[in-house]
Amino acid sequence: MINWTTWSYLALAKWISLLTFTAVAIWAALRPKSFVYHESPNQKRWRDLRIWSVLLLAVQIAIYLAL
């Protein structure tokens, strides 16, 4: 039998994880373009790591919200 304290700890861990993923996504999105590309000769939009990191973190957040 699982008591309510186990469920509350799991809920707390879930929300801490969601807040951490959200904070990292915001931090990544706010990085300047010069930081992301850093003297790269090819600065096409699909090579922008800010976009990829936010997309991957959005998937991770969606998974945590679904569970």
C-alpha positions in Angstrom: 0.0 0.0 0.0 1.4 3.4 -1.0 0.6 6.2 1.4 0.0 9.8 0.5 3.5 10.9 1.4 5.0 8.8 -1.4 2.7 10.5 -3.9 3.4 14.0 -2.6 7.2 13.3 -2.9 6.7 12.1 -6.5 4.6 15.2 -7.3 7.2 17.5 -5.8 10.0 15.8 -7.8 7.9 16.1 -11.0 7.4 19.8 -10.5 11.0 20.5 -9.6 12.0 18.7 -12.8 9.5 20.7 -14.9 10.7 24.0 -13.4 14.3 23.0 -14.1 13.6 22.1 -17.7 11.7 25.3 -18.2 14.5 27.4 -16.6 17.1 25.7 -18.9 15.0 26.3 -22.0 14.6 30.0 -21.1 18.3 30.3 -20.4 19.1 28.6 -23.8 16.7 30.8 -25.7 18.2 34.0 -24.2 21.7 33.3 -25.3 23.0 35.9 -27.8 23.5 34.9 -31.4 27.3 35.6 -31.1 27.5 33.0 -28.3 25.7 30.4 -30.3 27.5 30.6 -33.5 30.9 31.8 -32.2 32.9 32.5 -35.3 31.2 29.7 -37.3 31.4 30.3 -41.1 28.0 28.7 -41.7 25.4 30.5 -39.7 22.2 29.0 -41.2 19.1 29.0 -39.1 18.9 25.2 -38.7 22.3 25.3 -37.0 21.1 27.5 -34.3 21.5 25.5 -31.1 19.0 27.7 -29.2 16.2 26.3 -31.4 17.2 22.7 -31.0 17.7 22.9 -27.3 14.3 24.6 -26.8 12.6 22.0 -29.0 14.2 19.1 -27.2 13.4 20.5 -23.8 9.8 21.1 -24.9 9.5 17.4 -25.8 10.9 16.5 -22.4 8.4 18.8 -20.7 5.5 17.3 -22.6 6.6 13.8 -21.6 6.7 14.9 -17.9 3.3 16.5 -18.2 1.8 13.4 -19.8 3.0 11.1 -17.0 
